[in-house]
Amino acid sequence: MKTIIKLTIVIAFLTTKVYAADGFLSNLSINKYIKTNFNNSISVNIENASMSPLSTCLVKWQLDNGAINSETVNIGSGGITQGYYVPLTLASPLNIQSTGEYLLKVWISCSGDVNTSNDTLKKNIVAISNYVNNKVLIEELTSPTCSYCPEANTLINNLSSNPNVVVATYHNNGGLCLQEGKTYMQSYFSNQIFTPAAVINMGELGSYTINSQVQN
């Protein structure tokens, strides 16, 4: 009986991936279109996928094949436990002098972390010299048969009173539904369309999928 128990423990240990540390990044935040010769902040969330608290790590970033910027992050109060995160704005901003397209890579390095599959985030950046403060475009999808839409419509109406906000409302069905608008909004959904829904600045000018009840 003792032999069987020991064998079971060994098999479980060999078939389960156990990481002493498993820090990873999420929610890389920086505009896709940025102004040249301007300090642009880079923000991320540091998360922990292991059962061991994450107390310190290195967060690095690199633009194309340029210099690697590194920042030591010390987390107090017992560190980051599994399933939680700490928001971080990197001390070194991104400042691009020449217009063009670039690839921004941000990654994390933690002592004892052997799972590198979730360490790196990448984002395409476009640097432009002619840059003006734009208005925020909010596109809403609503429906006369949606029980949650009146509350969402009230919120959208309040936002539309802001001079820096432009609102476009599309109807999924009913007398105000235009097929062109419905087809356009449908392109943001990966699965079945739902209402109410909205997208800001065309999902940063493209490549965005609307998600229902997602918490970041």
N, C-alpha and C positions, 0 to 999 in steps of 0.2 A: 504493500500500500504506500509506503514512504517513497519507493522508487517511482510510482505512478504520479504522485504529487509533484515531485521534483521535475519529472519530465514535462508535466503540464506547465509549470512555471517557466521552464526553459523555452518551450515552444511559444508561449505568449510573449516572452521577451523578444524572441527573434522575429516574430511576425508583427510587432507593434513598433512604429517609429516613435521613439521618445527623444525629444530634444531638450537639452539642459537649458537652452534659451532659444527663443524664436521671435525676435523682434521684426516687425515689418512696417511699411509705410502705406498710407492711404490718403485720399483726398488731396492730391497735388494741386495747389491753387496758385495760378498765375495766368494772366490773360494770354490768349493765343496771339493776339496782335498787340505789340508793345511799342512804345516810343523809343527811338534811338537816343543815346546820351542821356538816359534817365534811369535812376535807381528803381528797379522793379522788385518788389518783395516776393519771396518764394515761401509758401506756407505748406506744411504737410501735417498729417496726424501720425504720431508714433504709437503703434499698437503692439500687443503681446499675444502670441498664439500658443505660448507654452504655459505649463502650470507653475513655472518658476518666475517670481517677480523680476521685472526688468528694471534695473537701477541705473545703468549707464550705457551709453552707446555712442557711436560716431555716425553723424549724418553728413553725407558728402553729395556734392553736385558738380556736374561738368557740362559745358556747352560744346557740342560736337567733340572734337579731339583736343580741346583746350586744356587749360590748367584745372586740376582737381581742387575744389574748395572743401575743406573739412572742418567740422564743428563738433566738439565734445558736448554731449548733453547728459547732465546729471539730474536724475529724477529723485526728489526727496519723498518723504512720507511713505516709505516702504516700497517705492517703485511702482511700476505699472503691472497690475495683476491681469490674469488672463481675461480677455473679453473687454478690456478697457483701453482708453487711449489718452494721449496728451497732445494738445495742439502745439505746433512749433512754427514760428516765423524765423527763418534762418538769418543769422547776423549779417552774412555777406549777401547783398542784393545783386541782382542780375542787371548789368549795364552793358548794352551792346552799342558799339559805335557805328557799325555799318548796316545798311538795310539788307534784307535778304531773309532766307529761310534757314532755320537752325533746329537742332535737336537737343533738347534739355533732358539730361539724365540725373535723377536723384536716387540715392540708395542709402541703405543703413548697414552698419557693421556693429555686431555685438559679440562680446566675448562668449565663446561656447556655442555660438549659433552656427550649426552645420547645415541648416536648411536655407540655401541661397535662392530657392525658386521664387520666394515672395519678397525679396529684398529691394527690388529696383522698380522705379516708376519712370516713364518716359513721356515727353510731350513735345509736339512740333510747335515751334515759335516762329512768328513772322515779325520782323523788325521793320518799322516804317518811319520815315522822317516827317511826313506831312500828317500830323496827328491833331485831331480836335476832340473835345469832349462831346460825346454823342449822347443822345437821349436813349433811355432804356426802353426796348420794345418788349411788351408782354402780349403774347398771343394766347387767348383763352378758348377752350372748347367747352360748350355748354349744351344743354338739351332741355326742352320744356317738360320732359317726363322724368327728369332727374331730381330726386328728393333732396340731394345735397347741393344742388346748383344755386338756389337762391342765396344762401350764405356766401358761396364763392363769388357770386355776381356782385353782392354788396361790397366785398373786399376789393374786387376789380374796379368797381365804380369809384371807390375812395382813392385808389391808386391813380386813376385817370385824371384826378384833379391836380395831381402834381405836374408842374410844367415840364419836368425832366423825364416824364413817363409818357409813352405812346402805347395805347391799348388797341388791339384788334380782336374782335370776338367772332368766333365761328360757331355755327349751330350744327349739331350732329343729325338732327332731324327736325321736323315741323315746318311751318310756313316760311321761316327765315333761313332755312337750310339751302345753301348753294353747293352743288356737287363739287365745284372747283375748290372751294374752301375745305370741304370735308375730305376730299382726296389729299389736299396739301397737309392737313393735320394728321391724317392717317399715316403719313410717312414717318412720323415720330414714334409710332407705336410698334413694338416688336411682336406683340400678340394682339389680342382682341382690344378694340377701342373702348375707352371708358370716359365717363364725365362725372364731375368736372375735372378738367385737366388744363395745364398751362405750360408754356415754355418761354423762357426769357432769352432775349437776343438770339433767337433761333438756335438755342443750345450752344451759344458762343459761335455763331455763324456756321453751324453744321455739325454732323456727326454726334447727334444726341438722341437718346431714346428715353421717352417719358416712362417713369417708374411709379407705380402706385404704392403709397404708404411705405416708402423706404426711409429709414432713419440713418443718418451719417454720424 
